[in-house]
Structures are given as C-alpha cells and as structure tokens.
Amino acid sequence: MARILVIDDNSDIRYILNEILADNGHTVSSADDGKIGMALMDSNQYDLIMTDIVMPNMDGIEVM
C-alpha cells in the first residue's frame, strides 16, 4: 500500500486520518506543522502528502 504523510496542526484531524488510512493498509506519518512535515519529506519518500492550508510556522501553501 501507500506511504502517506499527513500534515495538520489539529491533532484530532491527524488522529482520524491516521486511523482511517492505517485501517486501510497504508503506512502513515504525521506532522503538526509544515516545517516538521518538510523535515520528514527530507528523510523519507511518500506516495501521497495530505496537508492543511492554515497552520503555524509554515502553512500548506509553503509546503506545496
């Protein structure tokens, strides 16, 4: 299955997405802001990145 990175500052959203995606066989990593997400992207390869747009430190537009 896919390796997915979820970037969202809302911990409830990260938890729900992680549970749904993992239950469907995907490997999920998560970050609570864009800077952490970018650091994870530097050290891992992902098939899909799901990001919130409005976040502190680095928003989803900057991540894209």
TILUMGU-611501 format. One record per residue (C-alpha): residue in one letter; z, y, x negated; residue number from 0; chain. Coordinates in pm, whole numbers, plus 50000, padded with zeros to 5 digits. Layout:
N
REC_residu_pz_py_px_num_chaine
REC_A_Z_Y_X_NUM_A;
...
end
This chain:
64
REC_residu_pz_py_px_num_chaine
REC_M_50000_50000_50000_0_A;
REC_A_50004_50369_49906_1_A;
REC_R_50236_50565_49678_2_A;
REC_I_50334_50879_49873_3_A;
REC_L_50519_51194_49772_4_A;
REC_V_50695_51391_50048_5_A;
REC_I_50790_51750_49961_6_A;
REC_D_51007_51926_50219_7_A;
REC_D_51322_52137_50200_8_A;
REC_N_51454_51985_50524_9_A;
REC_S_51648_51669_50438_10_A;
REC_D_51614_51531_50793_11_A;
REC_I_51235_51553_50777_12_A;
REC_R_51231_51386_50434_13_A;
REC_Y_51455_51107_50562_14_A;
REC_I_51247_51043_50876_15_A;
REC_L_50916_51042_50686_16_A;
REC_N_51063_50818_50417_17_A;
REC_E_51186_50567_50675_18_A;
REC_I_50860_50558_50872_19_A;
REC_L_50640_50531_50564_20_A;
REC_A_50859_50275_50385_21_A;
REC_D_50882_50063_50701_22_A;
REC_N_50502_50050_50693_23_A;
REC_G_50500_49919_50337_24_A;
REC_H_50442_50238_50141_25_A;
REC_T_50631_50344_49829_26_A;
REC_V_50781_50688_49892_27_A;
REC_S_50921_50951_49657_28_A;
REC_S_51060_51281_49781_29_A;
REC_A_51142_51631_49660_30_A;
REC_D_51322_51919_49825_31_A;
REC_D_51102_52195_49681_32_A;
REC_G_50766_52245_49519_33_A;
REC_K_50897_52271_49162_34_A;
REC_I_51063_51929_49184_35_A;
REC_G_50752_51791_49354_36_A;
REC_M_50532_51921_49072_37_A;
REC_A_50763_51760_48814_38_A;
REC_L_50729_51427_48997_39_A;
REC_M_50350_51467_49002_40_A;
REC_D_50351_51520_48624_41_A;
REC_S_50520_51185_48565_42_A;
REC_N_50375_50972_48850_43_A;
REC_Q_50048_50907_49029_44_A;
REC_Y_50038_50937_49407_45_A;
REC_D_49777_50839_49661_46_A;
REC_L_49899_51100_49911_47_A;
REC_I_50114_51412_49890_48_A;
REC_M_50267_51549_50209_49_A;
REC_T_50414_51898_50172_50_A;
REC_D_50585_52155_50387_51_A;
REC_I_50437_52504_50356_52_A;
REC_V_50750_52725_50370_53_A;
REC_M_51004_52621_50105_54_A;
REC_P_51224_52796_49848_55_A;
REC_N_51133_52821_49478_56_A;
REC_M_50771_52706_49519_57_A;
REC_D_50603_52674_49857_58_A;
REC_G_50345_52421_49970_59_A;
REC_I_50053_52657_49915_60_A;
REC_E_50151_52695_49549_61_A;
REC_V_50181_52317_49521_62_A;
REC_M_49828_52274_49652_63_A;
end
